[in-house]
């Protein structure tokens, strides 16, 4: 998201990324929703038909501990909020010959099977 925000200002290009996830941002949302479903399923199982408070706490004790630790960290460290357009995405990057890497990747794609070619079509438009 920060790269897109800075790409809109003309500072970076999304095409300069050496790696792109197959599912992109949608994959992050899918992972987040699956985590929420796992938490909901754990609470659902813990509430089961013969409700017992002690077993309920044993089943879902990790959730309040994680939330408590996160809030404690936020209060203690007081991390600054950094806008996406102001995030430093340049320092610490490795320098590489991007054009040579793109040519190498295009040569490798010629040997890919149909499934891999189909899956990567969404994020890697071909130059040919």
matplotlib code that plots the C-alpha trace (Angstrom):
import matplotlib.pyplot as plt

x = [0.0, 2.9, 4.4, 1.2, 0.8, 4.4, 3.9, 1.0, 3.4, 5.9, 8.6, 8.5, 7.1, 5.2, 7.0, 10.3, 9.4, 11.6, 8.9, 5.1, 2.8, 0.6, -2.6, -1.4, -3.4, -6.3, -4.1, -3.5, -7.3, -7.9, -5.3, -6.8, -10.4, -9.1, -7.5, -10.8, -12.6, -10.2, -10.7, -14.5, -14.3, -12.2, -14.7, -17.6, -16.1, -15.2, -18.8, -20.0, -23.2, -22.2, -20.8, -18.0, -16.4, -13.0, -12.8, -13.9, -11.0, -8.6, -9.8, -9.7, -7.1, -4.6, -6.9, -7.2, -3.4, -2.5, -4.8, -3.5, 0.2, -0.6, -2.2, 0.5, 3.2, 1.3, 1.0, 4.6, 6.5, 4.1, 5.0, 4.5, 2.0, 3.7, 1.6, 1.9, 3.2, 6.0, 7.3, 10.9, 11.0, 14.4, 17.1, 18.4, 17.3, 19.7, 20.8, 20.2, 20.1, 16.4, 16.3, 18.7, 16.5, 13.4, 15.0, 16.1, 12.6, 11.1, 13.5, 12.5, 8.8, 9.2, 9.7, 6.8, 3.9, 0.3, -0.8, 2.0, 1.7, -2.1, -1.5, 1.1, -0.8, -2.7, 0.3, 3.0, 1.8, 4.0, 6.0, 5.5]
y = [0.0, 2.4, 1.7, 2.5, 5.7, 6.7, 5.6, 8.0, 10.8, 9.6, 8.6, 4.9, 2.5, -0.7, -2.4, -1.9, -4.5, -7.6, -9.8, -9.7, -12.1, -14.3, -13.1, -9.6, -7.6, -9.9, -12.7, -10.6, -10.1, -13.8, -14.6, -12.0, -13.4, -17.0, -15.9, -14.4, -17.5, -19.6, -17.4, -17.6, -21.4, -21.6, -19.5, -21.5, -24.8, -23.4, -22.3, -25.9, -27.3, -28.3, -24.9, -24.9, -21.6, -23.2, -25.1, -22.0, -20.0, -22.8, -22.8, -19.0, -17.8, -16.9, -14.3, -11.9, -12.4, -11.4, -8.4, -7.4, -7.6, -5.6, -2.8, -2.9, -2.5, 0.3, 2.2, 1.5, 2.1, 4.7, 4.0, 6.9, 6.7, 7.0, 7.9, 5.6, 8.4, 9.2, 5.6, 5.1, 2.4, 3.2, 2.9, -0.6, -1.8, -3.9, -2.4, -4.7, -4.4, -4.4, -4.7, -7.7, -9.4, -8.8, -10.3, -13.3, -13.7, -13.5, -16.2, -18.4, -17.9, -19.6, -22.9, -22.5, -24.9, -23.7, -23.7, -21.5, -19.2, -18.8, -18.1, -15.4, -13.7, -11.6, -9.9, -10.2, -8.9, -10.3, -8.0, -10.1]
z = [0.0, 0.8, -2.6, -4.4, -2.3, -3.3, -6.9, -7.2, -6.2, -8.8, -6.3, -6.9, -9.5, -8.6, -11.5, -9.6, -7.0, -7.4, -5.9, -6.1, -4.3, -6.5, -4.9, -4.1, -1.6, -1.9, -0.5, 2.7, 3.1, 2.6, 5.3, 7.6, 7.1, 7.6, 10.9, 12.0, 11.1, 13.1, 16.1, 15.7, 15.4, 18.5, 20.5, 19.0, 20.1, 23.6, 24.1, 23.2, 24.5, 28.1, 28.9, 31.6, 32.4, 33.3, 30.0, 28.1, 29.6, 28.7, 25.1, 24.5, 27.0, 24.2, 22.6, 25.6, 26.3, 22.8, 22.9, 26.3, 25.2, 22.0, 24.0, 26.6, 23.8, 22.2, 25.5, 26.6, 23.3, 21.8, 18.2, 15.9, 13.1, 9.8, 6.7, 3.7, 1.6, 4.1, 4.8, 4.0, 1.3, -0.2, 2.6, 3.0, -0.4, -2.4, -5.7, -8.7, -12.4, -12.8, -16.6, -16.5, -13.9, -16.0, -19.1, -17.0, -15.6, -19.1, -20.3, -17.3, -18.0, -21.4, -19.6, -17.1, -17.3, -18.1, -14.4, -13.2, -16.2, -15.5, -11.8, -12.4, -15.2, -12.7, -11.2, -13.9, -17.3, -19.9, -22.1, -25.3]

ax = plt.figure().add_subplot(projection="3d")
ax.plot(x, y, z, "-o")
ax.set_aspect("equal")
plt.show()
